[in-house]
């Protein structure tokens, strides 16, 4: 489902989606989106941060109690604040507007999976594609080495559970490795993921136990009080 008031932005995206085999419904304002969602929940939603009649933030807040579908919010440079509020309301990611079809396709692969058995695995703003060996943070592709990708994949699959350096070594390297090797790769990956304004530090360290992703990545984000 696409919510976009500007035909010059919506029509090229609709054409590109159709070329990729993605069936898309286009709505020009937020009220129409809410009516459509009430009739049938889409598998993925793309909302303009500057939607008409009903804000993207309010649309997301209405949908999140009903569904965990991926919701992308398209924001131009002038709509950074609207994008931030959308993330706080539970958006999956804020992406550049006009849109990049490859980013949309990556999230479309996630829609309807419901578990970690498919090629797409996600938590909060982090997405990976096992088949393509690619990872994204808020819709932007990360430059990861093979080991960093395998490490991120393993941590994502743990759903916030802390895993020891020994466990990481056996899964990612296939054998026991020096403690410093795991720590160095964790640091490199942490530097690339950074600290998220909504979810905080994405990789956490439990002293004496190991590492894991923040449990907040796997939980809905509450709307900010108004």
Phi, psi and omega in degrees: 000135180240130172246110183206124182277341184264111180299330180292339175265319185290315187296316176298324179292319178299317179296317180294321179294318179298323179294335178267003179082021180259117179279121188233136172257136185247127177234140187271342181219163186294325180298319179295324178298313181297321177296318181293319179296324178297331180274321182201122180285127178285169178273342178202147182229137173241118182245138169286137177296339183250040182296155183269160174066311177231132184290156175302320179302315182289324177298313181297317180298330178284327185277323188303323177293343184258331188203150176255025180303150174297131177235115177260137178246120179273123183227131172280174181300330182279353183245031182298321181293319177298322177296319179298317180293325178295319177299317180297331179280347177122013176297147179287323181193155170255128182237163182293143176234124005302161194267154173258117185299329180296324176295317179298317181298321179300318179285328178297328177294332178285325190303129176083000182289311174074354178206188183261013185275341181275181182289335182259127175233140185216153172206119182056231182276001185261130177227140172230152174239106182300319185295318182272353184054048183230153180221149181228149173234117185053040176083356179257131184291138179266143175269097183244144171287170179301315181295320179296321178295315180296322179295314179297318179301313181298316180295320178301320183290347181274353177054044176089355180288141177283132177238145185284163176298325179295316178298316179299317181301314184291323183282314187276321182260343180085004180194170176294141178226169180296143180306320183295330180298313178296315182299320180296316180291324175299316180297316180298317180292319179298320179298323182283328179277325176069200178248125184274139181295338180260314188264351182080205181291125188286318176257127179248152177247129174253108187304126179083353182244315180146217188224159175193165174278155180299130178301337181297338179296336185259009182240148175300145178270125180289146177292147177289142179295147180243000000 
